[in-house]
Amino acid sequence: MYGFLLRPDTLPRAYISWIDQAGQIPVKGVAMNRDLVREGSFKISDIDSLLENPVCALQLVTVRNSVLISFSG
């Protein structure tokens, strides 16, 4: 998964496409992960794009709530 998330240029395009389809991973989510690891930040436009998708928005809220709960105790 390292190659898929951080160095997609090292993998065959067909393999990347297979992972995309099998995992149903939002492209902007992968871009955010890559930017966070490489630069320590991400583009606000990427999260805006994810929030437009109801499934992704629900998952982001769930993650946010989990983080808030873990830091409040």
N, C-alpha and C positions, 0 to 999 in steps of 0.2 A: 504494500500500500504506500510505502514511502515514495516509490517511483510515480505512482498515480497522483498522489497529493502534492508532491514537491518537485518532482523532476519528470513530468510527462514527456518531455523531449527525448527521454531515454527509452521509451516504450513504443512498441508498434501501435499505430493508430487503431487498428482493429481491436487490440486488447483494451485500449482506453475506452473505445465505444462499447465493448462488452461490459466493462465495469459500470459505465454510465447507465446502461440499460438494466443491468441486473440489480444495481443498487438504487436506482431511481434517485440519484444524488443531484441536487440542484447545482448547476454550473457555478452560480454566484456563491454558493456555500463553499465549494472547492476553492474558488478564487479568494474568498475571505480567509480561509485556512492558510493558504499559501502566503498571502500578504502578511497575516499575523506572525507566521513563523519567520519569514524573511525580513520583514520591516518593523514588526511590532505594532502595526496598526492595519486598519482596513478602510476601504472606501465606503462612505455612508451610502452612496448610490447602490452598492451591492446589498446592503441590508434592506434598503427601501424596496429593491426588487424582490427579495425574499418575502417581505411582509405583504406584498401583493398576492402571494400564493397562500390561500387559507390554511393548507396543511402545514406549510413551513412556518407561518405565523403562529399557529398553535404550538408547534414544537419549540419555537423560540421563547414563547411565553412560559412554557413548562420548564425549560432550561433556566430561564431567568429566575423563576420562582424557586427552583431548587438551589440555585446559588445564593439567593437572598436568605433562604431558610438556613443554609449551612453556615453563613457568616453571622447570622443573628444570634446563634447559640453559643 
